[in-house]
């Protein structure tokens, strides 16, 4: 069941609906604000839209890298499982 949660991003309060726990929503809120501060602090511009776009691009790159690693790990796990079955059959 989804619940409404109030979160603040870039000083703006938003109401979001989520089936995640309150703690999870707070963790996401903290992550987003930390990422925005990190990127905003590295820029001379205080353009909120630019900071948001760069944070989205940065976070998307991290997500795609993690997905790629997960796929590689899965392939390795499958190969190991195949080897174990072959050894057990001997």
PyMOL Python script that loads the backbone (N, CA, C, O; Angstrom):
from pymol import cmd

cmd.read_pdbstr("""\
ATOM      1  N   UNK A   1       0.837  -1.171   0.000  1.00  0.00           N
ATOM      2  CA  UNK A   1       0.000   0.000   0.000  1.00  0.00           C
ATOM      3  C   UNK A   1       0.892   1.247   0.000  1.00  0.00           C
ATOM      4  O   UNK A   1       1.849   1.337   0.768  1.00  0.00           O
ATOM      5  N   UNK A   2       0.569   2.183  -0.854  1.00  0.00           N
ATOM      6  CA  UNK A   2       1.364   3.403  -0.950  1.00  0.00           C
ATOM      7  C   UNK A   2       0.900   4.416   0.084  1.00  0.00           C
ATOM      8  O   UNK A   2      -0.290   4.569   0.360  1.00  0.00           O
ATOM      9  N   UNK A   3       1.893   5.102   0.645  1.00  0.00           N
ATOM     10  CA  UNK A   3       1.628   6.165   1.610  1.00  0.00           C
ATOM     11  C   UNK A   3       2.231   7.459   1.088  1.00  0.00           C
ATOM     12  O   UNK A   3       3.168   7.443   0.290  1.00  0.00           O
ATOM     13  N   UNK A   4       1.686   8.573   1.542  1.00  0.00           N
ATOM     14  CA  UNK A   4       2.239   9.875   1.184  1.00  0.00           C
ATOM     15  C   UNK A   4       3.366  10.226   2.148  1.00  0.00           C
ATOM     16  O   UNK A   4       3.288   9.972   3.350  1.00  0.00           O
ATOM     17  N   UNK A   5       4.409  10.813   1.586  1.00  0.00           N
ATOM     18  CA  UNK A   5       5.558  11.242   2.378  1.00  0.00           C
ATOM     19  C   UNK A   5       5.933  12.650   1.927  1.00  0.00           C
ATOM     20  O   UNK A   5       5.908  12.956   0.735  1.00  0.00           O
ATOM     21  N   UNK A   6       6.272  13.488   2.871  1.00  0.00           N
ATOM     22  CA  UNK A   6       6.775  14.825   2.557  1.00  0.00           C
ATOM     23  C   UNK A   6       8.291  14.760   2.513  1.00  0.00           C
ATOM     24  O   UNK A   6       8.928  14.346   3.481  1.00  0.00           O
ATOM     25  N   UNK A   7       8.870  15.167   1.391  1.00  0.00           N
ATOM     26  CA  UNK A   7      10.325  15.218   1.255  1.00  0.00           C
ATOM     27  C   UNK A   7      10.712  16.624   0.817  1.00  0.00           C
ATOM     28  O   UNK A   7       9.916  17.338   0.207  1.00  0.00           O
ATOM     29  N   UNK A   8      11.935  17.009   1.133  1.00  0.00           N
ATOM     30  CA  UNK A   8      12.430  18.320   0.743  1.00  0.00           C
ATOM     31  C   UNK A   8      13.657  18.135  -0.129  1.00  0.00           C
ATOM     32  O   UNK A   8      14.626  17.490   0.272  1.00  0.00           O
ATOM     33  N   UNK A   9      13.607  18.711  -1.338  1.00  0.00           N
ATOM     34  CA  UNK A   9      14.708  18.640  -2.291  1.00  0.00           C
ATOM     35  C   UNK A   9      14.980  20.054  -2.772  1.00  0.00           C
ATOM     36  O   UNK A   9      14.076  20.748  -3.238  1.00  0.00           O
ATOM     37  N   UNK A  10      16.224  20.472  -2.657  1.00  0.00           N
ATOM     38  CA  UNK A  10      16.620  21.839  -3.026  1.00  0.00           C
ATOM     39  C   UNK A  10      15.750  22.880  -2.328  1.00  0.00           C
ATOM     40  O   UNK A  10      15.404  23.909  -2.908  1.00  0.00           O
ATOM     41  N   UNK A  11      15.406  22.598  -1.080  1.00  0.00           N
ATOM     42  CA  UNK A  11      14.630  23.534  -0.286  1.00  0.00           C
ATOM     43  C   UNK A  11      13.148  23.557  -0.612  1.00  0.00           C
ATOM     44  O   UNK A  11      12.397  24.348  -0.042  1.00  0.00           O
ATOM     45  N   UNK A  12      12.726  22.701  -1.517  1.00  0.00           N
ATOM     46  CA  UNK A  12      11.316  22.664  -1.920  1.00  0.00           C
ATOM     47  C   UNK A  12      10.667  21.402  -1.373  1.00  0.00           C
ATOM     48  O   UNK A  12      11.156  20.296  -1.603  1.00  0.00           O
ATOM     49  N   UNK A  13       9.561  21.568  -0.644  1.00  0.00           N
ATOM     50  CA  UNK A  13       8.861  20.419  -0.079  1.00  0.00           C
ATOM     51  C   UNK A  13       7.952  19.806  -1.134  1.00  0.00           C
ATOM     52  O   UNK A  13       7.201  20.499  -1.821  1.00  0.00           O
ATOM     53  N   UNK A  14       8.045  18.500  -1.239  1.00  0.00           N
ATOM     54  CA  UNK A  14       7.245  17.744  -2.197  1.00  0.00           C
ATOM     55  C   UNK A  14       6.495  16.642  -1.467  1.00  0.00           C
ATOM     56  O   UNK A  14       6.976  16.117  -0.463  1.00  0.00           O
ATOM     57  N   UNK A  15       5.338  16.297  -1.962  1.00  0.00           N
ATOM     58  CA  UNK A  15       4.596  15.162  -1.432  1.00  0.00           C
ATOM     59  C   UNK A  15       4.750  14.028  -2.435  1.00  0.00           C
ATOM     60  O   UNK A  15       4.404  14.177  -3.607  1.00  0.00           O
ATOM     61  N   UNK A  16       5.270  12.899  -1.974  1.00  0.00           N
ATOM     62  CA  UNK A  16       5.452  11.741  -2.849  1.00  0.00           C
ATOM     63  C   UNK A  16       4.698  10.550  -2.269  1.00  0.00           C
ATOM     64  O   UNK A  16       4.550  10.417  -1.054  1.00  0.00           O
ATOM     65  N   UNK A  17       4.227   9.692  -3.163  1.00  0.00           N
ATOM     66  CA  UNK A  17       3.561   8.476  -2.731  1.00  0.00           C
ATOM     67  C   UNK A  17       4.512   7.312  -2.999  1.00  0.00           C
ATOM     68  O   UNK A  17       5.095   7.208  -4.078  1.00  0.00           O
ATOM     69  N   UNK A  18       4.659   6.445  -2.012  1.00  0.00           N
ATOM     70  CA  UNK A  18       5.579   5.328  -2.141  1.00  0.00           C
ATOM     71  C   UNK A  18       5.120   4.173  -1.270  1.00  0.00           C
ATOM     72  O   UNK A  18       4.523   4.371  -0.211  1.00  0.00           O
ATOM     73  N   UNK A  19       5.407   2.967  -1.732  1.00  0.00           N
ATOM     74  CA  UNK A  19       5.138   1.785  -0.921  1.00  0.00           C
ATOM     75  C   UNK A  19       6.336   1.466  -0.021  1.00  0.00           C
ATOM     76  O   UNK A  19       6.283   0.542   0.790  1.00  0.00           O
ATOM     77  N   UNK A  20       7.412   2.237  -0.172  1.00  0.00           N
ATOM     78  CA  UNK A  20       8.607   2.035   0.655  1.00  0.00           C
ATOM     79  C   UNK A  20       8.350   2.539   2.074  1.00  0.00           C
ATOM     80  O   UNK A  20       7.458   3.352   2.315  1.00  0.00           O
ATOM     81  N   UNK A  21       9.150   2.037   2.993  1.00  0.00           N
ATOM     82  CA  UNK A  21       9.036   2.465   4.387  1.00  0.00           C
ATOM     83  C   UNK A  21       9.470   3.924   4.526  1.00  0.00           C
ATOM     84  O   UNK A  21      10.139   4.476   3.653  1.00  0.00           O
ATOM     85  N   UNK A  22       9.078   4.525   5.628  1.00  0.00           N
ATOM     86  CA  UNK A  22       9.474   5.903   5.924  1.00  0.00           C
ATOM     87  C   UNK A  22      10.996   6.022   5.937  1.00  0.00           C
ATOM     88  O   UNK A  22      11.548   6.993   5.419  1.00  0.00           O
ATOM     89  N   UNK A  23      11.671   5.045   6.523  1.00  0.00           N
ATOM     90  CA  UNK A  23      13.143   5.073   6.598  1.00  0.00           C
ATOM     91  C   UNK A  23      13.758   5.034   5.199  1.00  0.00           C
ATOM     92  O   UNK A  23      14.742   5.725   4.936  1.00  0.00           O
ATOM     93  N   UNK A  24      13.191   4.242   4.316  1.00  0.00           N
ATOM     94  CA  UNK A  24      13.709   4.140   2.948  1.00  0.00           C
ATOM     95  C   UNK A  24      13.502   5.460   2.203  1.00  0.00           C
ATOM     96  O   UNK A  24      14.393   5.920   1.489  1.00  0.00           O
ATOM     97  N   UNK A  25      12.329   6.063   2.371  1.00  0.00           N
ATOM     98  CA  UNK A  25      12.051   7.354   1.730  1.00  0.00           C
ATOM     99  C   UNK A  25      13.039   8.404   2.228  1.00  0.00           C
ATOM    100  O   UNK A  25      13.545   9.199   1.436  1.00  0.00           O
ATOM    101  N   UNK A  26      13.320   8.418   3.533  1.00  0.00           N
ATOM    102  CA  UNK A  26      14.283   9.377   4.098  1.00  0.00           C
ATOM    103  C   UNK A  26      15.678   9.115   3.539  1.00  0.00           C
ATOM    104  O   UNK A  26      16.419  10.054   3.250  1.00  0.00           O
ATOM    105  N   UNK A  27      16.037   7.842   3.388  1.00  0.00           N
ATOM    106  CA  UNK A  27      17.357   7.511   2.845  1.00  0.00           C
ATOM    107  C   UNK A  27      17.482   8.014   1.400  1.00  0.00           C
ATOM    108  O   UNK A  27      18.532   8.529   1.015  1.00  0.00           O
ATOM    109  N   UNK A  28      16.426   7.867   0.609  1.00  0.00           N
ATOM    110  CA  UNK A  28      16.435   8.364  -0.770  1.00  0.00           C
ATOM    111  C   UNK A  28      16.530   9.887  -0.773  1.00  0.00           C
ATOM    112  O   UNK A  28      17.298  10.466  -1.542  1.00  0.00           O
ATOM    113  N   UNK A  29      15.751  10.530   0.086  1.00  0.00           N
ATOM    114  CA  UNK A  29      15.779  11.994   0.194  1.00  0.00           C
ATOM    115  C   UNK A  29      17.190  12.474   0.541  1.00  0.00           C
ATOM    116  O   UNK A  29      17.686  13.426  -0.062  1.00  0.00           O
ATOM    117  N   UNK A  30      17.831  11.826   1.499  1.00  0.00           N
ATOM    118  CA  UNK A  30      19.191  12.208   1.900  1.00  0.00           C
ATOM    119  C   UNK A  30      20.187  11.987   0.763  1.00  0.00           C
ATOM    120  O   UNK A  30      21.066  12.817   0.532  1.00  0.00           O
ATOM    121  N   UNK A  31      20.044  10.861   0.053  1.00  0.00           N
ATOM    122  CA  UNK A  31      20.929  10.563  -1.066  1.00  0.00           C
ATOM    123  C   UNK A  31      20.823  11.644  -2.138  1.00  0.00           C
ATOM    124  O   UNK A  31      21.833  12.155  -2.621  1.00  0.00           O
ATOM    125  N   UNK A  32      19.583  11.987  -2.503  1.00  0.00           N
ATOM    126  CA  UNK A  32      19.349  12.990  -3.539  1.00  0.00           C
ATOM    127  C   UNK A  32      19.927  14.334  -3.118  1.00  0.00           C
ATOM    128  O   UNK A  32      20.628  14.978  -3.899  1.00  0.00           O
ATOM    129  N   UNK A  33      19.644  14.759  -1.909  1.00  0.00           N
ATOM    130  CA  UNK A  33      20.156  16.051  -1.450  1.00  0.00           C
ATOM    131  C   UNK A  33      21.677  16.069  -1.359  1.00  0.00           C
ATOM    132  O   UNK A  33      22.306  17.079  -1.675  1.00  0.00           O
ATOM    133  N   UNK A  34      22.264  14.971  -0.933  1.00  0.00           N
ATOM    134  CA  UNK A  34      23.732  14.883  -0.858  1.00  0.00           C
ATOM    135  C   UNK A  34      24.340  14.985  -2.260  1.00  0.00           C
ATOM    136  O   UNK A  34      25.330  15.689  -2.461  1.00  0.00           O
ATOM    137  N   UNK A  35      23.744  14.280  -3.227  1.00  0.00           N
ATOM    138  CA  UNK A  35      24.232  14.311  -4.604  1.00  0.00           C
ATOM    139  C   UNK A  35      24.096  15.716  -5.192  1.00  0.00           C
ATOM    140  O   UNK A  35      24.998  16.192  -5.882  1.00  0.00           O
ATOM    141  N   UNK A  36      22.972  16.378  -4.920  1.00  0.00           N
ATOM    142  CA  UNK A  36      22.763  17.733  -5.424  1.00  0.00           C
ATOM    143  C   UNK A  36      23.748  18.717  -4.806  1.00  0.00           C
ATOM    144  O   UNK A  36      24.252  19.602  -5.497  1.00  0.00           O
ATOM    145  N   UNK A  37      24.026  18.573  -3.517  1.00  0.00           N
ATOM    146  CA  UNK A  37      25.001  19.443  -2.859  1.00  0.00           C
ATOM    147  C   UNK A  37      26.397  19.210  -3.418  1.00  0.00           C
ATOM    148  O   UNK A  37      27.152  20.157  -3.640  1.00  0.00           O
ATOM    149  N   UNK A  38      26.732  17.952  -3.644  1.00  0.00           N
ATOM    150  CA  UNK A  38      28.046  17.600  -4.180  1.00  0.00           C
ATOM    151  C   UNK A  38      28.252  18.235  -5.559  1.00  0.00           C
ATOM    152  O   UNK A  38      29.297  18.830  -5.822  1.00  0.00           O
ATOM    153  N   UNK A  39      27.275  18.109  -6.415  1.00  0.00           N
ATOM    154  CA  UNK A  39      27.390  18.647  -7.768  1.00  0.00           C
ATOM    155  C   UNK A  39      27.259  20.166  -7.756  1.00  0.00           C
ATOM    156  O   UNK A  39      28.013  20.860  -8.437  1.00  0.00           O
ATOM    157  N   UNK A  40      26.315  20.679  -6.994  1.00  0.00           N
ATOM    158  CA  UNK A  40      26.125  22.130  -6.907  1.00  0.00           C
ATOM    159  C   UNK A  40      27.347  22.829  -6.356  1.00  0.00           C
ATOM    160  O   UNK A  40      27.665  23.942  -6.774  1.00  0.00           O
ATOM    161  N   UNK A  41      28.042  22.190  -5.416  1.00  0.00           N
ATOM    162  CA  UNK A  41      29.248  22.778  -4.837  1.00  0.00           C
ATOM    163  C   UNK A  41      30.411  22.836  -5.804  1.00  0.00           C
ATOM    164  O   UNK A  41      31.333  23.633  -5.631  1.00  0.00           O
ATOM    165  N   UNK A  42      30.367  21.984  -6.833  1.00  0.00           N
ATOM    166  CA  UNK A  42      31.459  21.943  -7.806  1.00  0.00           C
ATOM    167  C   UNK A  42      31.229  22.910  -8.966  1.00  0.00           C
ATOM    168  O   UNK A  42      32.104  23.085  -9.815  1.00  0.00           O
ATOM    169  N   UNK A  43      30.057  23.534  -9.001  1.00  0.00           N
ATOM    170  CA  UNK A  43      29.725  24.445 -10.096  1.00  0.00           C
ATOM    171  C   UNK A  43      29.810  25.901  -9.651  1.00  0.00           C
ATOM    172  O   UNK A  43      29.590  26.225  -8.484  1.00  0.00           O
ATOM    173  N   UNK A  44      30.130  26.755 -10.589  1.00  0.00           N
ATOM    174  CA  UNK A  44      30.082  28.190 -10.310  1.00  0.00           C
ATOM    175  C   UNK A  44      28.649  28.700 -10.414  1.00  0.00           C
ATOM    176  O   UNK A  44      28.267  29.667  -9.756  1.00  0.00           O
ATOM    177  N   UNK A  45      27.873  28.035 -11.247  1.00  0.00           N
ATOM    178  CA  UNK A  45      26.488  28.433 -11.474  1.00  0.00           C
ATOM    179  C   UNK A  45      25.597  27.906 -10.351  1.00  0.00           C
ATOM    180  O   UNK A  45      25.833  26.819  -9.823  1.00  0.00           O
ATOM    181  N   UNK A  46      24.590  28.667  -9.997  1.00  0.00           N
ATOM    182  CA  UNK A  46      23.628  28.198  -8.995  1.00  0.00           C
ATOM    183  C   UNK A  46      22.305  27.840  -9.669  1.00  0.00           C
ATOM    184  O   UNK A  46      21.258  27.819  -9.022  1.00  0.00           O
ATOM    185  N   UNK A  47      22.357  27.558 -10.970  1.00  0.00           N
ATOM    186  CA  UNK A  47      21.181  27.196 -11.749  1.00  0.00           C
ATOM    187  C   UNK A  47      20.678  25.821 -11.286  1.00  0.00           C
ATOM    188  O   UNK A  47      21.314  24.799 -11.539  1.00  0.00           O
ATOM    189  N   UNK A  48      19.531  25.817 -10.606  1.00  0.00           N
ATOM    190  CA  UNK A  48      18.984  24.574 -10.039  1.00  0.00           C
ATOM    191  C   UNK A  48      18.710  23.534 -11.111  1.00  0.00           C
ATOM    192  O   UNK A  48      18.933  22.343 -10.895  1.00  0.00           O
ATOM    193  N   UNK A  49      18.227  23.977 -12.270  1.00  0.00           N
ATOM    194  CA  UNK A  49      17.923  23.030 -13.341  1.00  0.00           C
ATOM    195  C   UNK A  49      19.197  22.353 -13.844  1.00  0.00           C
ATOM    196  O   UNK A  49      19.190  21.152 -14.115  1.00  0.00           O
ATOM    197  N   UNK A  50      20.279  23.102 -13.972  1.00  0.00           N
ATOM    198  CA  UNK A  50      21.556  22.531 -14.399  1.00  0.00           C
ATOM    199  C   UNK A  50      22.058  21.532 -13.367  1.00  0.00           C
ATOM    200  O   UNK A  50      22.513  20.446 -13.725  1.00  0.00           O
ATOM    201  N   UNK A  51      21.980  21.887 -12.096  1.00  0.00           N
ATOM    202  CA  UNK A  51      22.410  20.989 -11.025  1.00  0.00           C
ATOM    203  C   UNK A  51      21.586  19.698 -11.063  1.00  0.00           C
ATOM    204  O   UNK A  51      22.141  18.606 -10.940  1.00  0.00           O
ATOM    205  N   UNK A  52      20.273  19.817 -11.231  1.00  0.00           N
ATOM    206  CA  UNK A  52      19.404  18.636 -11.303  1.00  0.00           C
ATOM    207  C   UNK A  52      19.759  17.749 -12.495  1.00  0.00           C
ATOM    208  O   UNK A  52      19.835  16.528 -12.358  1.00  0.00           O
ATOM    209  N   UNK A  53      19.978  18.359 -13.666  1.00  0.00           N
ATOM    210  CA  UNK A  53      20.309  17.569 -14.860  1.00  0.00           C
ATOM    211  C   UNK A  53      21.641  16.848 -14.687  1.00  0.00           C
ATOM    212  O   UNK A  53      21.763  15.674 -15.036  1.00  0.00           O
ATOM    213  N   UNK A  54      22.635  17.543 -14.151  1.00  0.00           N
ATOM    214  CA  UNK A  54      23.941  16.913 -13.953  1.00  0.00           C
ATOM    215  C   UNK A  54      23.859  15.795 -12.917  1.00  0.00           C
ATOM    216  O   UNK A  54      24.505  14.758 -13.068  1.00  0.00           O
ATOM    217  N   UNK A  55      23.070  16.001 -11.871  1.00  0.00           N
ATOM    218  CA  UNK A  55      22.894  14.954 -10.856  1.00  0.00           C
ATOM    219  C   UNK A  55      22.193  13.742 -11.458  1.00  0.00           C
ATOM    220  O   UNK A  55      22.554  12.603 -11.162  1.00  0.00           O
ATOM    221  N   UNK A  56      21.199  13.983 -12.294  1.00  0.00           N
ATOM    222  CA  UNK A  56      20.490  12.881 -12.950  1.00  0.00           C
ATOM    223  C   UNK A  56      21.428  12.108 -13.864  1.00  0.00           C
ATOM    224  O   UNK A  56      21.432  10.877 -13.854  1.00  0.00           O
ATOM    225  N   UNK A  57      22.218  12.819 -14.652  1.00  0.00           N
ATOM    226  CA  UNK A  57      23.178  12.150 -15.529  1.00  0.00           C
ATOM    227  C   UNK A  57      24.205  11.347 -14.734  1.00  0.00           C
ATOM    228  O   UNK A  57      24.522  10.210 -15.086  1.00  0.00           O
ATOM    229  N   UNK A  58      24.719  11.944 -13.664  1.00  0.00           N
ATOM    230  CA  UNK A  58      25.714  11.285 -12.827  1.00  0.00           C
ATOM    231  C   UNK A  58      25.146  10.018 -12.184  1.00  0.00           C
ATOM    232  O   UNK A  58      25.780   8.963 -12.194  1.00  0.00           O
ATOM    233  N   UNK A  59      23.955  10.140 -11.631  1.00  0.00           N
ATOM    234  CA  UNK A  59      23.316   9.005 -10.956  1.00  0.00           C
ATOM    235  C   UNK A  59      22.956   7.912 -11.966  1.00  0.00           C
ATOM    236  O   UNK A  59      23.067   6.724 -11.662  1.00  0.00           O
ATOM    237  N   UNK A  60      22.527   8.311 -13.162  1.00  0.00           N
ATOM    238  CA  UNK A  60      22.206   7.333 -14.206  1.00  0.00           C
ATOM    239  C   UNK A  60      23.450   6.562 -14.632  1.00  0.00           C
ATOM    240  O   UNK A  60      23.396   5.352 -14.852  1.00  0.00           O
ATOM    241  N   UNK A  61      24.561   7.268 -14.743  1.00  0.00           N
ATOM    242  CA  UNK A  61      25.817   6.602 -15.099  1.00  0.00           C
ATOM    243  C   UNK A  61      26.188   5.572 -14.027  1.00  0.00           C
ATOM    244  O   UNK A  61      26.590   4.455 -14.352  1.00  0.00           O
ATOM    245  N   UNK A  62      26.052   5.944 -12.760  1.00  0.00           N
ATOM    246  CA  UNK A  62      26.351   5.014 -11.670  1.00  0.00           C
ATOM    247  C   UNK A  62      25.427   3.797 -11.718  1.00  0.00           C
ATOM    248  O   UNK A  62      25.874   2.667 -11.523  1.00  0.00           O
ATOM    249  N   UNK A  63      24.140   4.029 -11.978  1.00  0.00           N
ATOM    250  CA  UNK A  63      23.174   2.932 -12.061  1.00  0.00           C
ATOM    251  C   UNK A  63      23.532   1.975 -13.190  1.00  0.00           C
ATOM    252  O   UNK A  63      23.525   0.759 -13.001  1.00  0.00           O
ATOM    253  N   UNK A  64      23.846   2.523 -14.369  1.00  0.00           N
ATOM    254  CA  UNK A  64      24.192   1.669 -15.502  1.00  0.00           C
ATOM    255  C   UNK A  64      25.462   0.871 -15.237  1.00  0.00           C
ATOM    256  O   UNK A  64      25.560  -0.288 -15.639  1.00  0.00           O
ATOM    257  N   UNK A  65      26.431   1.477 -14.570  1.00  0.00           N
ATOM    258  CA  UNK A  65      27.663   0.761 -14.214  1.00  0.00           C
ATOM    259  C   UNK A  65      27.355  -0.382 -13.254  1.00  0.00           C
ATOM    260  O   UNK A  65      27.878  -1.485 -13.413  1.00  0.00           O
ATOM    261  N   UNK A  66      26.512  -0.127 -12.261  1.00  0.00           N
ATOM    262  CA  UNK A  66      26.142  -1.180 -11.309  1.00  0.00           C
ATOM    263  C   UNK A  66      25.382  -2.311 -11.994  1.00  0.00           C
ATOM    264  O   UNK A  66      25.597  -3.481 -11.679  1.00  0.00           O
ATOM    265  N   UNK A  67      24.499  -1.973 -12.923  1.00  0.00           N
ATOM    266  CA  UNK A  67      23.762  -3.007 -13.669  1.00  0.00           C
ATOM    267  C   UNK A  67      24.717  -3.856 -14.490  1.00  0.00           C
ATOM    268  O   UNK A  67      24.572  -5.077 -14.560  1.00  0.00           O
ATOM    269  N   UNK A  68      25.695  -3.206 -15.110  1.00  0.00           N
ATOM    270  CA  UNK A  68      26.680  -3.928 -15.903  1.00  0.00           C
ATOM    271  C   UNK A  68      27.474  -4.888 -15.027  1.00  0.00           C
ATOM    272  O   UNK A  68      27.696  -6.040 -15.402  1.00  0.00           O
ATOM    273  N   UNK A  69      27.901  -4.411 -13.859  1.00  0.00           N
ATOM    274  CA  UNK A  69      28.636  -5.278 -12.932  1.00  0.00           C
ATOM    275  C   UNK A  69      27.778  -6.448 -12.464  1.00  0.00           C
ATOM    276  O   UNK A  69      28.269  -7.570 -12.335  1.00  0.00           O
ATOM    277  N   UNK A  70      26.501  -6.189 -12.210  1.00  0.00           N
ATOM    278  CA  UNK A  70      25.591  -7.242 -11.775  1.00  0.00           C
ATOM    279  C   UNK A  70      25.451  -8.304 -12.859  1.00  0.00           C
ATOM    280  O   UNK A  70      25.452  -9.497 -12.558  1.00  0.00           O
ATOM    281  N   UNK A  71      25.329  -7.881 -14.126  1.00  0.00           N
ATOM    282  CA  UNK A  71      25.245  -8.829 -15.229  1.00  0.00           C
ATOM    283  C   UNK A  71      26.524  -9.655 -15.331  1.00  0.00           C
ATOM    284  O   UNK A  71      26.461 -10.866 -15.541  1.00  0.00           O
ATOM    285  N   UNK A  72      27.684  -9.011 -15.186  1.00  0.00           N
ATOM    286  CA  UNK A  72      28.953  -9.730 -15.235  1.00  0.00           C
ATOM    287  C   UNK A  72      29.042 -10.732 -14.093  1.00  0.00           C
ATOM    288  O   UNK A  72      29.451 -11.876 -14.294  1.00  0.00           O
ATOM    289  N   UNK A  73      28.658 -10.301 -12.891  1.00  0.00           N
ATOM    290  CA  UNK A  73      28.683 -11.196 -11.735  1.00  0.00           C
ATOM    291  C   UNK A  73      27.759 -12.384 -11.951  1.00  0.00           C
ATOM    292  O   UNK A  73      28.087 -13.506 -11.565  1.00  0.00           O
ATOM    293  N   UNK A  74      26.618 -12.146 -12.561  1.00  0.00           N
ATOM    294  CA  UNK A  74      25.651 -13.204 -12.820  1.00  0.00           C
ATOM    295  C   UNK A  74      26.227 -14.223 -13.800  1.00  0.00           C
ATOM    296  O   UNK A  74      26.054 -15.429 -13.626  1.00  0.00           O
ATOM    297  N   UNK A  75      26.912 -13.729 -14.830  1.00  0.00           N
ATOM    298  CA  UNK A  75      27.535 -14.648 -15.799  1.00  0.00           C
ATOM    299  C   UNK A  75      28.623 -15.476 -15.121  1.00  0.00           C
ATOM    300  O   UNK A  75      28.743 -16.673 -15.381  1.00  0.00           O
ATOM    301  N   UNK A  76      29.409 -14.853 -14.263  1.00  0.00           N
ATOM    302  CA  UNK A  76      30.458 -15.583 -13.538  1.00  0.00           C
ATOM    303  C   UNK A  76      29.822 -16.632 -12.620  1.00  0.00           C
ATOM    304  O   UNK A  76      30.281 -17.773 -12.566  1.00  0.00           O
ATOM    305  N   UNK A  77      28.765 -16.242 -11.901  1.00  0.00           N
ATOM    306  CA  UNK A  77      28.065 -17.190 -11.024  1.00  0.00           C
ATOM    307  C   UNK A  77      27.537 -18.383 -11.812  1.00  0.00           C
ATOM    308  O   UNK A  77      27.624 -19.523 -11.355  1.00  0.00           O
ATOM    309  N   UNK A  78      26.994 -18.120 -12.993  1.00  0.00           N
ATOM    310  CA  UNK A  78      26.478 -19.215 -13.826  1.00  0.00           C
ATOM    311  C   UNK A  78      27.594 -20.146 -14.270  1.00  0.00           C
ATOM    312  O   UNK A  78      27.422 -21.365 -14.280  1.00  0.00           O
ATOM    313  N   UNK A  79      28.729 -19.582 -14.636  1.00  0.00           N
ATOM    314  CA  UNK A  79      29.867 -20.423 -15.051  1.00  0.00           C
ATOM    315  C   UNK A  79      30.374 -21.263 -13.881  1.00  0.00           C
ATOM    316  O   UNK A  79      30.687 -22.442 -14.047  1.00  0.00           O
ATOM    317  N   UNK A  80      30.454 -20.656 -12.707  1.00  0.00           N
ATOM    318  CA  UNK A  80      30.903 -21.388 -11.522  1.00  0.00           C
ATOM    319  C   UNK A  80      29.930 -22.518 -11.208  1.00  0.00           C
ATOM    320  O   UNK A  80      30.350 -23.633 -10.898  1.00  0.00           O
ATOM    321  N   UNK A  81      28.648 -22.238 -11.285  1.00  0.00           N
ATOM    322  CA  UNK A  81      27.632 -23.279 -11.023  1.00  0.00           C
ATOM    323  C   UNK A  81      27.756 -24.421 -12.020  1.00  0.00           C
ATOM    324  O   UNK A  81      27.637 -25.590 -11.651  1.00  0.00           O
ATOM    325  N   UNK A  82      27.995 -24.084 -13.280  1.00  0.00           N
ATOM    326  CA  UNK A  82      28.171 -25.114 -14.307  1.00  0.00           C
ATOM    327  C   UNK A  82      29.392 -25.971 -13.999  1.00  0.00           C
ATOM    328  O   UNK A  82      29.343 -27.194 -14.131  1.00  0.00           O
ATOM    329  N   UNK A  83      30.483 -25.337 -13.590  1.00  0.00           N
ATOM    330  CA  UNK A  83      31.705 -26.079 -13.250  1.00  0.00           C
ATOM    331  C   UNK A  83      31.483 -26.980 -12.044  1.00  0.00           C
ATOM    332  O   UNK A  83      31.947 -28.120 -12.024  1.00  0.00           O
ATOM    333  N   UNK A  84      30.785 -26.481 -11.053  1.00  0.00           N
ATOM    334  CA  UNK A  84      30.516 -27.279  -9.853  1.00  0.00           C
ATOM    335  C   UNK A  84      29.677 -28.500 -10.214  1.00  0.00           C
ATOM    336  O   UNK A  84      29.958 -29.608  -9.758  1.00  0.00           O
ATOM    337  N   UNK A  85      28.653 -28.298 -11.028  1.00  0.00           N
ATOM    338  CA  UNK A  85      27.817 -29.451 -11.447  1.00  0.00           C
ATOM    339  C   UNK A  85      28.643 -30.466 -12.205  1.00  0.00           C
ATOM    340  O   UNK A  85      28.476 -31.672 -12.020  1.00  0.00           O
ATOM    341  N   UNK A  86      29.548 -29.980 -13.070  1.00  0.00           N
ATOM    342  CA  UNK A  86      30.403 -30.893 -13.853  1.00  0.00           C
ATOM    343  C   UNK A  86      31.327 -31.674 -12.929  1.00  0.00           C
ATOM    344  O   UNK A  86      31.543 -32.870 -13.122  1.00  0.00           O
ATOM    345  N   UNK A  87      31.870 -30.994 -11.925  1.00  0.00           N
ATOM    346  CA  UNK A  87      32.761 -31.676 -10.975  1.00  0.00           C
ATOM    347  C   UNK A  87      32.007 -32.690 -10.127  1.00  0.00           C
ATOM    348  O   UNK A  87      32.518 -33.770  -9.832  1.00  0.00           O
ATOM    349  N   UNK A  88      30.802 -32.338  -9.742  1.00  0.00           N
ATOM    350  CA  UNK A  88      29.989 -33.236  -8.921  1.00  0.00           C
ATOM    351  C   UNK A  88      29.554 -34.466  -9.709  1.00  0.00           C
ATOM    352  O   UNK A  88      29.307 -35.520  -9.122  1.00  0.00           O
ATOM    353  N   UNK A  89      29.458 -34.343 -11.039  1.00  0.00           N
ATOM    354  CA  UNK A  89      29.052 -35.455 -11.887  1.00  0.00           C
ATOM    355  C   UNK A  89      30.177 -36.468 -12.090  1.00  0.00           C
ATOM    356  O   UNK A  89      29.937 -37.598 -12.514  1.00  0.00           O
ATOM    357  N   UNK A  90      31.404 -36.052 -11.784  1.00  0.00           N
ATOM    358  CA  UNK A  90      32.568 -36.930 -11.995  1.00  0.00           C
ATOM    359  C   UNK A  90      32.651 -37.969 -10.922  1.00  0.00           C
ATOM    360  O   UNK A  90      33.563 -38.795 -10.932  1.00  0.00           O
TER     361      UNK A  90
END
""", "prot")
cmd.dss("prot")
cmd.show_as("cartoon", "prot")
cmd.util.cbc("prot")
cmd.orient("prot")
